[in-house]
Amino acid sequence: MTRTTAFAVAVLLLASALGYWGVSAYRKAQQQKAVSALVGDASRRLETALALETEASAASSQQTVGKLDEQAQEVDRHVMELHDMSRGPNPALISAADDYLLTVRQILRQHAASHRYRLQVAASETALREHMGAAGRRSGAWIDEAVRMKDRMERNYFDYRVSAEALQRLLAAYPESRKKMVAQLGMPLLADEAVEDARRRAAATLKRVTASVDQARQLAAVH
């Protein structure tokens, strides 16, 4: 009876251990599946956003800003969904996914912001150039308006420059975030090369806008 009891207890413990292992493995697989879906979707949204035309017309550019905002909002929802999984069986996976999703979300936010501010810079710069070019006689009121328009352009340019530089820093940080995520999931994500191309385009655009603003400053030099 003692042997039989001991054997029965051993079998029961083994079955319990196997059951626990099975449940744990199932939960881990389900968590990995859910995280993969969130991360994969965020990667595709980032790829779509970075591929949007940067030299669009004013009307389509406004639409582009809206699309970028939508992409950022969707990834923000992914972040909240991920946080609901924070007590799952694989904390390392959650940590890497959190870093990746937050990086992508911030890239999308700054991409939308820099695009929006760039449009504002272009509009205020155009208005200033037209005002300076339409001067018949430089009255006091005309000079005051020129100063106000130049100040508006400078504020818009400052906002644009800050967001454009932040975007470049985030794009430069993407490879490290992607590396940690791939180490956990081994799934294909937006390649570093595509993100680096976007960073170079953002830098070139900032340089071009800065040069144009500098020209407008010289034009608006009121004596």
Buried (B, 14 or more C-beta within 10 A) or exposed (E): EEEEEEEEEEEEEEEEEEEEEEEEEEEBEEBBEBBBEBBBBBBEBBBBBBEBEBEBEEEEBBEBBEBBBBBBEBBBEBBEBBEEBEEBBBEEBBEBBBBBBBBBBBBBBBBBBBBBBBBBBBBBBEEBBEBBEEEEEEEEEBEEEBEEBBEBBBBBBEBBBBBBBBBBEBBEBBBEBBEBBBEBBEEEBBBBEBBBBBBEBBBEBBEEBBEBBEEBBEBBEEE
